[in-house]
Amino acid sequence: MAIQILKDLRGLRLHVIHPPDEERARLVEHLRRIGCMVDTTWPVPPEWPQNADIVLLAIEQDARVPIQKLFKSAPEARPTIIAIVGYENPSTLQLVLESGAVAVVERPIRPFGLLTNLTIARSLWMEREETARRLKKLERKLTGIQKIQKAKTILMESQGIGEEEAYQSLRRQAMAKRVAMEELAVAIINASELLNFRARGD
């Protein structure tokens, strides 16, 4: 996986959010030497740069407010973040933690170790994204199971049948209608709630 990430670095789009100084110029030059496509921004933008795979963000105390606003923008679209820090005081570390950074580059920035940081950061970010996807899939599956259970209870109470019979009834109807059992369960739940609402209205 690490070898593949190293190969992919050449095609990644990096965005450097850093004051326009000599240090940024050297950083950008080295990143381009690695083979990355690099854009730069300063001051701190209100949103994460579009289409950026990796963002190298300078943690500047005098830009604390816009940095915190950036953190709150579209968290689902947050790219791989590498923090650039010059101090290890509590307020700086707090900003690094809030950023969700998966790697840290210390000032003065040196070429040595930059490629390693890029590779590790991208690897950790990809693992985190995969874990998030699996978690969402499990949550959807659990929600589906809960819906089916509720629909079974409705059938059991309304038709006076057992749990297994209710499940098989759901299964047969879903197959006949060519829909997922979860989808049929939602339809049964909605219909039951509508009937109950009308009954209360009467």
C-alpha positions as CSV (number, residue, x, y, z in Angstrom):
1,M,0.0,0.0,0.0
2,A,2.8,2.4,0.9
3,I,4.5,1.8,-2.5
4,Q,1.2,2.6,-4.3
5,I,0.8,5.8,-2.2
6,L,4.3,6.9,-3.2
7,K,3.4,6.4,-6.8
8,D,0.1,8.3,-6.4
9,L,1.8,11.3,-4.8
10,R,2.9,12.5,-8.2
11,G,-0.7,12.9,-9.2
12,L,-2.0,14.4,-6.0
13,R,-3.1,18.0,-5.8
14,L,-1.5,19.8,-2.8
15,H,-2.6,23.1,-1.4
16,V,-0.3,25.1,0.8
17,I,-2.0,27.6,3.2
18,H,1.0,29.6,4.4
19,P,2.1,33.2,4.5
20,P,3.9,34.2,1.3
21,D,7.5,34.1,2.5
22,E,10.8,32.4,1.6
23,E,9.9,29.3,3.6
24,R,6.7,28.8,1.6
25,A,8.6,29.3,-1.6
26,R,11.1,26.6,-0.6
27,L,8.3,24.3,0.5
28,V,6.5,24.6,-2.8
29,E,9.7,24.1,-4.8
30,H,10.4,20.9,-3.0
31,L,6.8,19.6,-3.3
32,R,7.0,20.2,-7.0
33,R,10.3,18.5,-7.2
34,I,8.6,15.4,-5.7
35,G,6.1,15.6,-8.5
36,C,3.1,17.1,-6.8
37,M,0.8,19.7,-8.3
38,V,0.8,22.6,-5.8
39,D,-1.4,25.7,-5.3
40,T,-0.9,28.3,-2.5
41,T,-3.3,30.5,-0.5
42,W,-3.0,33.2,2.1
43,P,-4.8,34.5,4.1
44,V,-6.6,31.5,5.4
45,P,-9.7,30.8,3.2
46,P,-13.2,30.4,4.6
47,E,-13.5,26.9,3.2
48,W,-11.3,24.0,2.3
49,P,-9.8,24.4,-1.2
50,Q,-11.8,22.5,-3.8
51,N,-10.2,19.4,-5.3
52,A,-7.3,19.5,-2.9
53,D,-6.1,16.0,-1.9
54,I,-3.7,17.2,0.7
55,V,-3.6,20.6,2.5
56,L,-0.4,21.8,4.3
57,L,-1.7,24.3,6.8
58,A,0.4,26.8,8.7
59,I,-0.8,27.1,12.3
60,E,-0.4,30.8,12.9
61,Q,-1.6,32.2,16.2
62,D,-2.6,35.6,14.6
63,A,-4.8,33.7,12.2
64,R,-6.5,31.6,14.9
65,V,-10.0,32.9,14.2
66,P,-10.0,32.2,10.4
67,I,-8.3,28.9,11.0
68,Q,-11.1,27.8,13.4
69,K,-13.7,29.0,10.9
70,L,-12.0,26.8,8.3
71,F,-12.2,23.8,10.6
72,K,-15.9,24.2,10.9
73,S,-16.6,24.4,7.1
74,A,-17.8,21.2,5.4
75,P,-16.1,18.6,7.7
76,E,-17.2,15.8,5.3
77,A,-15.1,17.4,2.6
78,R,-12.0,17.8,4.7
79,P,-8.9,16.6,2.8
80,T,-5.7,15.0,4.2
81,I,-4.3,17.7,6.5
82,I,-0.6,18.3,7.5
83,A,-0.1,21.0,10.0
84,I,2.9,23.3,9.9
85,V,4.0,24.5,13.3
86,G,6.7,26.7,14.7
87,Y,5.9,26.4,18.4
88,E,4.7,23.6,20.7
89,N,2.7,25.7,23.2
90,P,-0.8,24.6,24.3
91,S,-2.8,26.9,22.1
92,T,-0.9,25.8,19.0
93,L,-1.3,22.1,19.9
94,Q,-5.0,22.8,20.4
95,L,-5.4,24.1,16.9
96,V,-3.5,21.1,15.5
97,L,-5.9,18.7,17.3
98,E,-8.9,20.7,16.1
99,S,-7.6,20.6,12.5
100,G,-7.7,16.8,12.3
101,A,-4.2,16.8,11.0
102,V,-2.7,13.4,10.5
103,A,0.9,14.6,10.4
104,V,2.9,17.6,11.5
105,V,5.8,19.4,9.9
106,E,8.0,21.6,12.1
107,R,9.6,24.9,11.2
108,P,12.1,25.6,9.9
109,I,10.8,23.3,7.1
110,R,13.4,20.9,5.8
111,P,13.2,18.8,2.7
112,F,14.3,15.7,4.6
113,G,11.3,14.0,6.1
114,L,8.7,15.8,3.9
115,L,8.1,12.8,1.6
116,T,7.8,10.6,4.7
117,N,5.2,12.9,6.2
118,L,3.2,13.0,3.0
119,T,3.2,9.3,2.6
120,I,2.2,8.6,6.3
121,A,-0.4,11.3,6.3
122,R,-2.1,10.0,3.1
123,S,-2.0,6.4,4.4
124,L,-3.6,7.3,7.7
125,W,-6.2,9.5,6.0
126,M,-7.1,6.7,3.6
127,E,-7.4,4.2,6.5
128,R,-9.6,6.7,8.4
129,E,-11.9,7.2,5.4
130,E,-12.2,3.5,4.9
131,T,-13.2,3.0,8.6
132,A,-15.8,5.8,8.2
133,R,-17.2,4.1,5.1
134,R,-17.5,0.8,6.9
135,L,-19.1,2.4,9.9
136,K,-21.7,4.1,7.8
137,K,-22.4,0.8,6.0
138,L,-22.9,-1.0,9.4
139,E,-25.1,1.9,10.6
140,R,-27.3,1.5,7.5
141,K,-27.5,-2.3,8.0
142,L,-28.4,-1.8,11.6
143,T,-31.1,0.7,10.7
144,G,-32.5,-1.8,8.1
145,I,-32.6,-4.6,10.6
146,Q,-34.5,-2.3,13.0
147,K,-37.0,-1.4,10.3
148,I,-37.6,-5.1,9.5
149,Q,-38.1,-5.9,13.1
150,K,-40.6,-3.1,13.5
151,A,-42.5,-4.2,10.3
152,K,-42.5,-7.8,11.6
153,T,-44.1,-6.6,14.9
154,I,-46.8,-4.7,13.0
155,L,-47.6,-7.8,10.9
156,M,-47.6,-10.0,14.0
157,E,-50.1,-7.7,15.8
158,S,-52.3,-7.0,12.9
159,Q,-52.5,-10.5,11.5
160,G,-52.1,-12.5,14.7
161,I,-49.1,-14.5,13.4
162,G,-45.8,-15.6,14.8
163,E,-42.4,-13.9,14.3
164,E,-41.1,-16.5,11.7
165,E,-44.3,-16.3,9.7
166,A,-44.2,-12.5,9.7
167,Y,-40.6,-12.6,8.5
168,Q,-41.4,-15.1,5.7
169,S,-44.4,-12.9,4.7
170,L,-42.1,-9.9,4.4
171,R,-39.6,-11.9,2.4
172,R,-42.2,-13.3,0.0
173,Q,-43.7,-9.8,-0.6
174,A,-40.3,-8.2,-1.1
175,M,-39.4,-10.9,-3.7
176,A,-42.8,-10.6,-5.4
177,K,-42.4,-6.8,-5.7
178,R,-38.7,-7.0,-6.4
179,V,-37.7,-4.6,-3.7
180,A,-35.4,-4.9,-0.7
181,M,-36.9,-6.1,2.5
182,E,-35.8,-2.8,4.2
183,E,-37.8,-0.8,1.6
184,L,-40.9,-3.0,2.1
185,A,-40.5,-2.7,5.8
186,V,-40.5,1.1,5.6
187,A,-43.7,1.1,3.4
188,I,-45.4,-1.1,6.0
189,I,-44.3,1.1,8.9
190,N,-45.5,4.3,7.0
191,A,-48.8,2.7,6.2
192,S,-49.3,1.6,9.8
193,E,-48.5,5.1,11.1
194,L,-50.9,6.7,8.6
195,L,-53.7,4.3,9.6
196,N,-53.1,5.0,13.3
197,F,-53.1,8.8,12.6
198,R,-56.4,8.5,10.8
199,A,-57.8,6.3,13.6
200,R,-56.9,9.0,16.2
201,G,-58.4,11.7,14.0
202,D,-61.7,9.8,13.9
